Amino acid sequence: MRRRTAPPPSPLPQRDGVDPVRVRLPGGGSWATVREHLAQRFGPERAGAVDALFAAGRIVGADGRAVAADAAYVPGMFVWFHRDLPAEEPVPFPVEVVYRDEHVVVADKPHFLATTPRGSHVTETALARLRRELELPALGAAHRLDRLTAGLVLFTVRPEERGAYQTLFRDRLVRKVYEAVAPYDPGLALPVTVRSRIVKERGTLTAREVPGEPNAVSRVELAEHLADGLARYRLIPRTGQTHQLRVHMTALGVPILGDPLYPEVTAPGPAGDFRRPLQLLARELEFTDPVTGVEHRLRSRRTLAARSSHDGRGGGRAGDQ
């Protein structure tokens, strides 16, 4: 089996904690120039932006020198550039560090902040913020936590060790415990283990349960019966399907408060409205460090302070507000 060679190091520094875009020119094809390939790759609606990058000398090769728009196409060549980023609404809550050593950083992420750059969330992400605040440009995420969910996220300090920590999550060697606030149902027999098959199709906002072999397993326990017809639940996922806990809580008839997708998709609130966070928190993280052998048992310091709303479905506020 032919081993893929590692790409050369980026000649461009990070910008606001965000890596430059790296493009490897593929083999095959009939492109005559680098510009011709990039224009086709990114689509006709971005051809003008590609031309502007070339004109400004912002597309560079491995030597850090600007690549001309009419430079000959060379299969296997790498080019880098920083894309222009739209203005992002700042998430007005801090990312707290609950543990740090020379190998890992475990952060306590607030609601509304994405874990890693993706889509319209780039500089306003936990990864970009931590790279800037901790001055750790090589920091990487070992896993992801949904943007609307708060709580513990594991980051790696050294790129060469990232795979070892990602393997922990792939092989289900990390014990994760979540906390949620949802309606109280006295007729719901708890604890219960929910098993189902969950699929999420590309381009859709929500995941759904379908017939078939279960690929999602969650244990749901009642932690506390609250006032106003609410309860605090302890959720232990055995698997990691997209929106798994949100789907399973909805299936039990107790959807998590503040959820804009389940049981039904609701219209998004105004930009900058952080008053209705999803009442879901990644509370505990336990794992054996694959590099040092240290047993880690970490706990989020955040709180869920939800209250029922007039429609009985959502609302509330998080302890990081």
Secondary structure as GFF3:
##gff-version 3
##sequence-region A 1 321
A	DSSP	beta_strand	21	24	.	.	.	ID=ss1
A	DSSP	alpha_helix	34	42	.	.	.	ID=ss2
A	DSSP	three_ten_helix	44	46	.	.	.	ID=ss3
A	DSSP	alpha_helix	47	55	.	.	.	ID=ss4
A	DSSP	beta_strand	78	81	.	.	.	ID=ss5
A	DSSP	beta_strand	96	100	.	.	.	ID=ss6
A	DSSP	beta_strand	104	109	.	.	.	ID=ss7
A	DSSP	alpha_helix	126	134	.	.	.	ID=ss8
A	DSSP	beta_strand	140	141	.	.	.	ID=ss9
A	DSSP	beta_strand	150	156	.	.	.	ID=ss10
A	DSSP	three_ten_helix	159	161	.	.	.	ID=ss11
A	DSSP	alpha_helix	162	170	.	.	.	ID=ss12
A	DSSP	beta_strand	175	183	.	.	.	ID=ss13
A	DSSP	beta_strand	192	199	.	.	.	ID=ss14
A	DSSP	beta_strand	208	210	.	.	.	ID=ss15
A	DSSP	beta_strand	216	225	.	.	.	ID=ss16
A	DSSP	beta_strand	230	237	.	.	.	ID=ss17
A	DSSP	alpha_helix	244	251	.	.	.	ID=ss18
A	DSSP	beta_strand	280	288	.	.	.	ID=ss19
A	DSSP	beta_strand	295	299	.	.	.	ID=ss20
A	DSSP	beta_strand	304	305	.	.	.	ID=ss21
A	DSSP	beta_strand	317	318	.	.	.	ID=ss22
###
